[in-house]
């Protein structure tokens, strides 16, 4: 799991970096790409994301790329 474990406490905004690039669709592209990379490079078959519910834009992004919301555990998941 190596490098992916390092992402545990980072946000997509952290990965994008410069605030000038936030809000240009790069987060959605990253949310699409990261799970694919994790699955290709590890034996992981599920990606779980827990967000602050107030971050509606990120919640909508996860849903729009195929994550489902687990209302009991208050987190998003994507299974392969």
C-alpha positions as protocol buffer text, in pm:
chain_id: "A"
residue {
  index: 1
  type: UNK
  ca { x: 0 y: 0 z: 0 }
}
residue {
  index: 2
  type: UNK
  ca { x: 311 y: 218 z: 40 }
}
residue {
  index: 3
  type: UNK
  ca { x: 256 y: 556 z: -117 }
}
residue {
  index: 4
  type: UNK
  ca { x: -124 y: 538 z: -94 }
}
residue {
  index: 5
  type: UNK
  ca { x: -116 y: 511 z: 284 }
}
residue {
  index: 6
  type: UNK
  ca { x: 48 y: 855 z: 281 }
}
residue {
  index: 7
  type: UNK
  ca { x: -272 y: 1006 z: 141 }
}
residue {
  index: 8
  type: UNK
  ca { x: -465 y: 909 z: 450 }
}
residue {
  index: 9
  type: UNK
  ca { x: -496 y: 1259 z: 594 }
}
residue {
  index: 10
  type: UNK
  ca { x: -461 y: 1471 z: 281 }
}
residue {
  index: 11
  type: UNK
  ca { x: -740 y: 1627 z: 82 }
}
residue {
  index: 12
  type: UNK
  ca { x: -775 y: 1648 z: -293 }
}
residue {
  index: 13
  type: UNK
  ca { x: -716 y: 2022 z: -256 }
}
residue {
  index: 14
  type: UNK
  ca { x: -377 y: 1934 z: -104 }
}
residue {
  index: 15
  type: UNK
  ca { x: -298 y: 1723 z: -410 }
}
residue {
  index: 16
  type: UNK
  ca { x: -398 y: 2001 z: -649 }
}
residue {
  index: 17
  type: UNK
  ca { x: -179 y: 2246 z: -463 }
}
residue {
  index: 18
  type: UNK
  ca { x: -215 y: 2604 z: -579 }
}
residue {
  index: 19
  type: UNK
  ca { x: -544 y: 2763 z: -483 }
}
residue {
  index: 20
  type: UNK
  ca { x: -561 y: 2921 z: -830 }
}
residue {
  index: 21
  type: UNK
  ca { x: -630 y: 2573 z: -969 }
}
residue {
  index: 22
  type: UNK
  ca { x: -902 y: 2478 z: -718 }
}
residue {
  index: 23
  type: UNK
  ca { x: -1252 y: 2484 z: -870 }
}
residue {
  index: 24
  type: UNK
  ca { x: -1143 y: 2398 z: -1224 }
}
residue {
  index: 25
  type: UNK
  ca { x: -1246 y: 2033 z: -1231 }
}
residue {
  index: 26
  type: UNK
  ca { x: -907 y: 1899 z: -1131 }
}
residue {
  index: 27
  type: UNK
  ca { x: -1049 y: 1752 z: -811 }
}
residue {
  index: 28
  type: UNK
  ca { x: -1305 y: 1549 z: -1003 }
}
residue {
  index: 29
  type: UNK
  ca { x: -1033 y: 1423 z: -1237 }
}
residue {
  index: 30
  type: UNK
  ca { x: -821 y: 1325 z: -936 }
}
residue {
  index: 31
  type: UNK
  ca { x: -1115 y: 1154 z: -765 }
}
residue {
  index: 32
  type: UNK
  ca { x: -1168 y: 951 z: -1083 }
}
residue {
  index: 33
  type: UNK
  ca { x: -802 y: 863 z: -1128 }
}
residue {
  index: 34
  type: UNK
  ca { x: -683 y: 791 z: -774 }
}
residue {
  index: 35
  type: UNK
  ca { x: -905 y: 488 z: -706 }
}
residue {
  index: 36
  type: UNK
  ca { x: -809 y: 339 z: -1042 }
}
residue {
  index: 37
  type: UNK
  ca { x: -440 y: 381 z: -963 }
}
residue {
  index: 38
  type: UNK
  ca { x: -483 y: 234 z: -616 }
}
residue {
  index: 39
  type: UNK
  ca { x: -662 y: -72 z: -755 }
}
residue {
  index: 40
  type: UNK
  ca { x: -401 y: -122 z: -1028 }
}
residue {
  index: 41
  type: UNK
  ca { x: -109 y: -100 z: -786 }
}
residue {
  index: 42
  type: UNK
  ca { x: -252 y: -288 z: -487 }
}
residue {
  index: 43
  type: UNK
  ca { x: -492 y: -571 z: -409 }
}
residue {
  index: 44
  type: UNK
  ca { x: -747 y: -318 z: -281 }
}
residue {
  index: 45
  type: UNK
  ca { x: -1104 y: -367 z: -402 }
}
residue {
  index: 46
  type: UNK
  ca { x: -1269 y: -89 z: -203 }
}
residue {
  index: 47
  type: UNK
  ca { x: -1189 y: 277 z: -153 }
}
residue {
  index: 48
  type: UNK
  ca { x: -1348 y: 452 z: 144 }
}
residue {
  index: 49
  type: UNK
  ca { x: -1362 y: 828 z: 188 }
}
residue {
  index: 50
  type: UNK
  ca { x: -1490 y: 1011 z: 494 }
}
residue {
  index: 51
  type: UNK
  ca { x: -1564 y: 1379 z: 443 }
}
residue {
  index: 52
  type: UNK
  ca { x: -1695 y: 1665 z: 645 }
}
residue {
  index: 53
  type: UNK
  ca { x: -2065 y: 1666 z: 554 }
}
residue {
  index: 54
  type: UNK
  ca { x: -2045 y: 2045 z: 519 }
}
residue {
  index: 55
  type: UNK
  ca { x: -1816 y: 2000 z: 218 }
}
residue {
  index: 56
  type: UNK
  ca { x: -2106 y: 1957 z: -23 }
}
residue {
  index: 57
  type: UNK
  ca { x: -1897 y: 2006 z: -337 }
}
residue {
  index: 58
  type: UNK
  ca { x: -1669 y: 1716 z: -248 }
}
residue {
  index: 59
  type: UNK
  ca { x: -1965 y: 1498 z: -149 }
}
residue {
  index: 60
  type: UNK
  ca { x: -2130 y: 1565 z: -485 }
}
residue {
  index: 61
  type: UNK
  ca { x: -1805 y: 1495 z: -669 }
}
residue {
  index: 62
  type: UNK
  ca { x: -1774 y: 1153 z: -506 }
}
residue {
  index: 63
  type: UNK
  ca { x: -2132 y: 1063 z: -594 }
}
residue {
  index: 64
  type: UNK
  ca { x: -2087 y: 1185 z: -951 }
}
residue {
  index: 65
  type: UNK
  ca { x: -1794 y: 950 z: -1014 }
}
residue {
  index: 66
  type: UNK
  ca { x: -1961 y: 638 z: -876 }
}
residue {
  index: 67
  type: UNK
  ca { x: -1907 y: 640 z: -500 }
}
residue {
  index: 68
  type: UNK
  ca { x: -2207 y: 545 z: -288 }
}
residue {
  index: 69
  type: UNK
  ca { x: -2290 y: 694 z: 50 }
}
residue {
  index: 70
  type: UNK
  ca { x: -2311 y: 467 z: 354 }
}
residue {
  index: 71
  type: UNK
  ca { x: -2551 y: 655 z: 582 }
}
residue {
  index: 72
  type: UNK
  ca { x: -2485 y: 426 z: 879 }
}
residue {
  index: 73
  type: UNK
  ca { x: -2110 y: 487 z: 878 }
}
residue {
  index: 74
  type: UNK
  ca { x: -2126 y: 838 z: 729 }
}
residue {
  index: 75
  type: UNK
  ca { x: -1873 y: 771 z: 457 }
}
residue {
  index: 76
  type: UNK
  ca { x: -1846 y: 711 z: 85 }
}
residue {
  index: 77
  type: UNK
  ca { x: -1728 y: 390 z: -78 }
}
residue {
  index: 78
  type: UNK
  ca { x: -1638 y: 262 z: -420 }
}
residue {
  index: 79
  type: UNK
  ca { x: -1615 y: -113 z: -477 }
}
residue {
  index: 80
  type: UNK
  ca { x: -1464 y: -315 z: -761 }
}
